[in-house]
Structures are given as structure tokens and as C-alpha cells.
Amino acid sequence: MKYWQILAGLVLAVVLFVFPLSAQAASSSSITRSAGEKLQGQDFSGQSLIGVEYTNVKLENTNFSNSDLRGVVFNGTLLEGVNLHGVDFSQGIAYLAKFKNADFSDAILTDAMMLRSVFDHVDVTGADFTNAILDGVETNKLCLKATGVNSKTGVDTRESLGCR
């Protein structure tokens, strides 16, 4: 009897190895916006967009104000003239993203990973960057104009960026 159990287990292991089951995560990040979609100038203000991925898209003049962007991914995305006032971008990822003339005022960016992203002429008044990871050059650039305190977290913008 024990011999058959071992043999059955071995056959099952071989079958699963040869024909593996596909793994699919169940999360809101299954919503992906990618190149080709018309997203420029859209109004997503006040919406819950938790875990949405924006890959290689132009989001020029898009309004995300007061939206829940926790865990959102901006990968290779152009965000020129974007309104991110009051957003919660906690644990978000912005990789190779270009923020130009963007409004980050009163935004929460705690624990965000924002490496290799560029921040040109952005408003960070009252933004909370606690534990966010940015390139040193970009952090220094943001520190030149960082002021204010976040209305929700009570954190000073300059302190959250580690400005000297």
C-alpha cells in the first residue's frame, strides 16, 4: 500500500512539473493602461485607482487630484502638466517617469519608489515624501523649493525629503 502512495505522489509531481498550473494574482493591479490608450487630459480626480499600472503612456494635463493612487505604477510615463494635488501615492512606483510642471502639493508619497524619474518645475508644497526613494540629484532639486506641511500627515515637506 505504501509503495502505491509513493508511486502516485511521484507521478503527480512529474505531471505538475511537465504541465505546471498558471499562477494568477488576484489584485487590482490587473488593470493596466499602456501605450495607445487615449489618457491625455482625462479627469480621474477623486477616484480610487489602487494598483493601476501606467506603462509607456503620455498623461499630459491629466487630473488625478485627490485620488487614491496607492501602489500605482508609472513606468516610462510622461506626466507633463499633471495635477496630483492631494493624492495618496503611498507605496507607488514611478520608474523612468518624467514629471514636468506637475502639481504634487499636499500629496502623500510615503514609501514611494521613484528612481530614475525626473522632476522639472514641480510644486511640492506640503507634500510628504517620508521614506520615499528618489535619485539624489532629483531630491536636491526638490529641496530648493520645498515648503509647507502636509495637511493629512502633519509632516514637513523639507524634513520628509531630508533637506539640509
N, C-alpha and C positions, 0 to 999 in steps of 0.2 A: 504494500500500500504506500509506504513512504517513497519507494522508487518511482511510482507514478506521479506523486506530488512534485518531486524534484524534476521529473521529465516535463510535466505540464508547465511548471514555472520557467524552465529553460526555453520551451517552445514559445511561451508568451513573451519572454524577454527578447527572443530573436525576432518575433513578429513586430514588436514595438520598435525595435532597433531598425528594421528594414522599412517599416511603414509607420514612421512617427506621426503622432497626432499634432495638428497645427495648434499653436498656442495663440490665444487672442485675449488681450487685456480688455476688461470692461471698464472704460473710463470715458469721461467727457472729452479727453484729448483725441478721441477718434474723429473729431471734427477738424478737418484740415482745409485751410484756404491756401491755394497755391497759384502760381503764375497763370495768367489767362483770365482769372476772375476779375470782374469789374468791382473794385473795392474803393477806388479813389473817391473822396468826397462823401462817403457814406456816413450815416449818423447811427452810431452804436451806443450813444450816451445812455447811461443808467442801466445797461444790460449786464447780465451775468454771462460772461464768456470764459468761464473757468476751463483751463486746459486746452484752449483752442490753439492750433498751430498755424502761423502765417509764414509761408516759405516762398522766398523769391517773388514777393509781390510789392507793388507800389501802393502805399497807403497815404498818398499825399492828400492833405486837407481833410483827413478822416477825423470824426469826432468820437472819442472814446470817453469823454468826460464823465466822471463819477461811476464808471463801470467797474465790475469785479473781474479783474484780469489775473487773478491768482493762478500761477502755473502756466500762463500763456507763453508761447514761444514765438519770437520774432527772429527768423533765421534768414539772413541775406535780404532783409527787407528795407525799403526806403520809406522813412516816416517823416516826410517834409511837411511842415505846417500842421502837424497832428496835435489835436487837443487831448492831452492826457491829464487834465486838471482833476484832482481828487480821486484818481484811480487807485485801486489796490492791486499792485503788480508784485505782491509778495511771492517769493519763490519762482518768479518768472525768469525766462531766459531770453536775452537779446544777444545773439551772436552774429557778427558781421552786419549789424543793423546800423543804419545811418539816420540819426535824429538831427534834423535841421529846422530851426525856427519852431521847435516844438514846445508845448506848454506842459511842464511837469509840476506846476505849482500845486501844493498841498497833496501831492501823490505819496503813496506808501510803496516803497521799493525795498522793503526789508528782505534780506536773504536772496535778493535777485542776483543772477549771474549775467553780467553784461560785458563780457570780454570781447575784444576786437570790435567794439562798437564805437561810433563817433558821435559826439555831442557838440554840434555847432550852433551857436546863438540860441540856446535853450533857456527857458525860465524855470529855475528850480526853487523858487521862493516857497519856503515851508515844506519842501519835500523831505521825506525820511528815508535815508539810504542806509540805515542800520544793518550791518553785516553784509551789505551788497558788495559784490566783487566787480571792480572796474579796472581798466588799464590805468596805470599811474599817470600818464600824460593827460588822460581824459579827466581823472579826478582833480588834478591840478587846475585844469581849465575850468571845471565846475566850481572849484573853491574860489576862484577870482570873483564870482558874482553870487555866491551862495549866501542867502539871508533867510531869516524867518524861522518860525516854529510850526511844526505840523499840527493842525487843529484837532486831529483824531488821536495821535500818539503822544503829543506834547514834546516831541523830540526836536532839538535844534538842528537845522539843516547842516550847518558847518560842523557841528560835533559828529553827526551821523556820517559825514564824508571823511572825517578825520583831518579836517583842515587845520593848519598851524597858524 
